[in-house]
């Protein structure tokens, strides 16, 4: 949520506070009550979207780092056993394909690390019957595949987060537009009906409709932007 939207939300909440405090005055005017329900529904949705917009990207990065380390460790432990088997059987191709460290895998680009770990998994799967005496089991192979799949999922999260954030940003904009429309086209026009009998309520409402720039410097304050004063009803 940008500063302009934050300032506008503060205005919305001020208006809602005035309306809530004066419910007994306007509740009998059905159109006003409907407008209130519509307006507060948009405010609630804005607050919900604001919470979903604040995503802990640091946590996503940590999850990705941890899952890559877990995948690399599992792959290297298995490959070390396969490497010993390859040396013993003088399988030079398999020896070269299993000669790396955990740091090698962690230091690779994500796609390359996934490719190499999946290759290790597939090599072991092909030679599993011969690797029992080297401590390689089907359970370890299954665990490695789970580590690979988990890291794949974590690799996609930052991109998914960007896409989700863009969607929320658009939804926020739509909710602000809808809330503005309800205020400007319905509540601002109807509130003047209470001027004769409840002038203080109308005054409080109009004051609450003022948008204050909370980012302005205290040393050089900018005057708040007042909302348009509703026109008095024609006799």
C-alpha positions as CSV (number, residue, x, y, z in Angstrom):
1,X,0.0,0.0,0.0
2,X,1.5,3.4,-1.0
3,X,1.4,6.5,1.1
4,X,-1.6,8.0,-0.8
5,X,-3.6,4.9,0.0
6,X,-2.5,4.8,3.6
7,X,-3.7,8.4,4.0
8,X,-7.0,7.6,2.4
9,X,-7.5,4.5,4.5
10,X,-6.9,6.7,7.6
11,X,-9.7,9.0,6.3
12,X,-12.0,6.0,5.7
13,X,-11.4,4.8,9.3
14,X,-12.1,8.3,10.7
15,X,-15.4,8.4,8.7
16,X,-16.4,4.9,9.9
17,X,-15.7,6.0,13.5
18,X,-18.0,9.0,13.1
19,X,-20.7,6.9,11.5
20,X,-20.4,4.2,14.2
21,X,-20.7,6.8,16.9
22,X,-23.9,8.2,15.4
23,X,-25.6,5.1,14.3
24,X,-28.9,6.0,15.9
25,X,-29.1,9.2,13.8
26,X,-28.8,7.6,10.3
27,X,-29.9,4.0,10.7
28,X,-33.5,4.8,9.9
29,X,-32.5,6.2,6.4
30,X,-32.3,3.0,4.5
31,X,-30.3,4.2,1.6
32,X,-27.7,5.7,4.0
33,X,-27.6,2.4,5.9
34,X,-27.0,0.5,2.7
35,X,-24.3,2.9,1.7
36,X,-22.6,2.4,5.1
37,X,-22.7,-1.4,4.8
38,X,-21.2,-1.1,1.3
39,X,-18.5,1.3,2.4
40,X,-17.4,-0.6,5.5
41,X,-17.3,-3.8,3.5
42,X,-14.7,-2.2,1.1
43,X,-12.8,-0.9,4.1
44,X,-12.6,-4.4,5.7
45,X,-11.5,-5.8,2.4
46,X,-8.8,-3.1,2.0
47,X,-7.4,-4.0,5.5
48,X,-7.4,-7.7,4.6
49,X,-5.5,-7.1,1.4
50,X,-3.1,-4.8,3.2
51,X,-2.2,-7.7,5.5
52,X,-1.7,-10.1,2.7
53,X,0.4,-7.6,0.8
54,X,3.0,-7.7,3.6
55,X,4.9,-10.8,2.8
56,X,8.0,-12.0,4.6
57,X,10.4,-12.3,1.7
58,X,13.3,-12.9,4.1
59,X,11.5,-16.1,5.3
60,X,11.1,-17.3,1.7
61,X,14.8,-16.7,1.0
62,X,15.7,-18.6,4.2
63,X,13.4,-21.6,3.3
64,X,15.0,-21.7,-0.1
65,X,18.6,-21.7,1.3
66,X,17.8,-24.4,3.8
67,X,16.1,-26.6,1.3
68,X,19.0,-26.3,-1.1
69,X,21.4,-27.3,1.6
70,X,19.3,-30.3,2.6
71,X,19.1,-31.4,-1.0
72,X,22.8,-31.0,-1.6
73,X,23.7,-32.9,1.6
74,X,21.4,-35.8,0.8
75,X,22.7,-36.0,-2.8
76,X,26.3,-35.9,-1.8
77,X,26.0,-38.6,0.9
78,X,24.4,-40.9,-1.6
79,X,26.8,-39.9,-4.4
80,X,29.8,-40.6,-2.2
81,X,28.7,-44.2,-1.8
82,X,28.0,-44.5,-5.5
83,X,31.5,-43.0,-6.2
84,X,33.1,-45.7,-4.0
85,X,31.1,-48.3,-5.9
86,X,32.2,-46.8,-9.3
87,X,35.8,-46.7,-8.3
88,X,35.6,-50.3,-7.1
89,X,34.0,-51.5,-10.4
90,X,36.3,-49.3,-12.5
91,X,33.3,-47.5,-14.0
92,X,35.1,-44.3,-15.0
93,X,31.9,-42.5,-16.3
94,X,30.1,-43.1,-13.1
95,X,33.2,-42.1,-11.1
96,X,33.3,-38.7,-12.8
97,X,29.6,-38.1,-12.5
98,X,29.7,-38.6,-8.7
99,X,32.8,-36.6,-7.9
100,X,31.7,-33.4,-6.1
101,X,31.1,-31.9,-2.7
102,X,28.1,-30.3,-0.9
103,X,29.7,-26.9,-1.5
104,X,29.8,-27.6,-5.2
105,X,26.1,-28.2,-5.4
106,X,25.2,-25.3,-3.1
107,X,27.4,-23.0,-5.2
108,X,25.7,-23.9,-8.5
109,X,22.8,-22.1,-10.0
110,X,19.5,-23.4,-8.8
111,X,18.5,-25.1,-12.1
112,X,21.9,-26.7,-12.3
113,X,21.8,-28.0,-8.7
114,X,18.4,-29.5,-9.3
115,X,19.6,-31.1,-12.5
116,X,22.7,-32.6,-10.9
117,X,20.9,-33.9,-7.9
118,X,18.2,-35.4,-10.0
119,X,20.9,-37.1,-12.1
120,X,22.4,-38.6,-9.0
121,X,19.0,-39.9,-8.0
122,X,18.5,-41.5,-11.4
123,X,22.0,-43.0,-11.5
124,X,21.3,-44.6,-8.1
125,X,17.9,-45.8,-9.1
126,X,19.5,-47.6,-12.1
127,X,22.2,-49.2,-9.9
128,X,20.3,-49.6,-6.7
129,X,20.5,-53.4,-6.7
130,X,24.3,-53.2,-6.6
131,X,24.6,-50.5,-3.9
132,X,23.1,-52.2,-0.8
133,X,26.5,-53.1,0.6
134,X,27.5,-49.4,0.2
135,X,24.7,-48.2,2.5
136,X,22.4,-46.9,-0.3
137,X,18.8,-47.9,0.2
138,X,15.5,-47.3,-1.5
139,X,14.4,-45.2,1.5
140,X,17.4,-42.9,1.1
141,X,16.6,-42.5,-2.6
142,X,13.0,-41.6,-1.8
143,X,14.2,-39.0,0.8
144,X,16.5,-37.5,-1.8
145,X,13.7,-37.1,-4.3
146,X,11.6,-35.4,-1.6
147,X,14.5,-33.0,-1.0
148,X,14.7,-32.2,-4.7
149,X,10.9,-31.6,-5.0
150,X,10.9,-29.4,-1.9
151,X,13.7,-27.3,-3.3
152,X,11.9,-27.0,-6.6
153,X,8.9,-25.7,-4.8
154,X,10.9,-23.1,-2.9
155,X,12.7,-21.9,-6.1
156,X,9.3,-21.0,-7.5
157,X,8.1,-19.1,-4.4
158,X,9.7,-15.7,-5.0
159,X,8.2,-15.6,-8.5
160,X,4.8,-16.7,-7.2
161,X,5.1,-14.0,-4.5
162,X,5.7,-11.3,-7.2
163,X,2.7,-12.5,-9.2
164,X,0.5,-12.6,-6.1
165,X,1.7,-9.2,-5.0
166,X,0.7,-7.7,-8.3
167,X,-2.7,-9.2,-8.1
168,X,-3.2,-7.8,-4.6
169,X,-2.1,-4.4,-5.7
170,X,-4.7,-4.3,-8.4
171,X,-7.4,-5.6,-6.0
172,X,-6.5,-2.8,-3.5
173,X,-6.8,-0.2,-6.2
174,X,-10.2,-1.6,-7.1
175,X,-11.4,-1.6,-3.5
176,X,-10.3,2.0,-3.0
177,X,-12.1,3.1,-6.2
178,X,-15.3,1.3,-4.9
179,X,-15.0,2.9,-1.5
180,X,-14.5,6.4,-3.0
181,X,-17.5,5.9,-5.2
182,X,-19.8,5.0,-2.3
183,X,-18.6,7.9,-0.2
184,X,-18.8,10.5,-3.0
185,X,-21.9,9.3,-4.8
186,X,-24.0,8.1,-1.9
187,X,-23.0,9.0,1.6
188,X,-21.8,12.6,0.9
189,X,-25.0,13.4,-0.8
190,X,-27.3,11.8,1.8
191,X,-25.6,13.2,4.9
192,X,-26.9,16.7,4.2
193,X,-30.4,15.5,5.1
194,X,-29.3,15.5,8.7
195,X,-28.1,19.1,8.7
196,X,-31.2,20.6,10.2
197,X,-31.6,18.2,13.1
198,X,-28.0,16.9,13.7
199,X,-25.6,19.6,12.5
200,X,-22.8,18.4,14.7
201,X,-23.0,14.9,13.1
202,X,-22.8,16.4,9.7
203,X,-19.8,18.6,10.7
204,X,-18.0,15.7,12.3
205,X,-18.6,13.7,9.1
206,X,-17.3,16.4,6.8
207,X,-14.2,16.9,9.1
208,X,-13.6,13.1,9.0
209,X,-13.7,13.2,5.2
210,X,-10.6,15.4,5.2
211,X,-7.5,13.5,3.9
212,X,-4.4,14.3,6.0
213,X,-1.0,13.8,4.4
214,X,0.8,11.9,7.3
215,X,4.1,11.9,5.4
216,X,4.3,15.7,5.3
217,X,7.1,17.3,7.3
218,X,6.1,18.7,10.7
219,X,8.5,21.6,10.0
220,X,6.7,22.5,6.8
221,X,3.2,21.2,7.2
222,X,0.9,21.0,4.1
223,X,-2.8,21.9,4.7
224,X,-5.0,18.8,4.5
225,X,-7.0,18.3,1.3
226,X,-10.7,18.7,2.2
227,X,-13.4,16.6,0.7
228,X,-16.0,18.4,-1.4
229,X,-18.7,20.0,0.7
230,X,-22.0,18.3,-0.2
231,X,-24.5,20.5,-1.8
232,X,-27.6,21.4,0.2
233,X,-30.8,19.8,-1.0
234,X,-33.1,21.8,-3.1
235,X,-36.3,22.9,-1.4
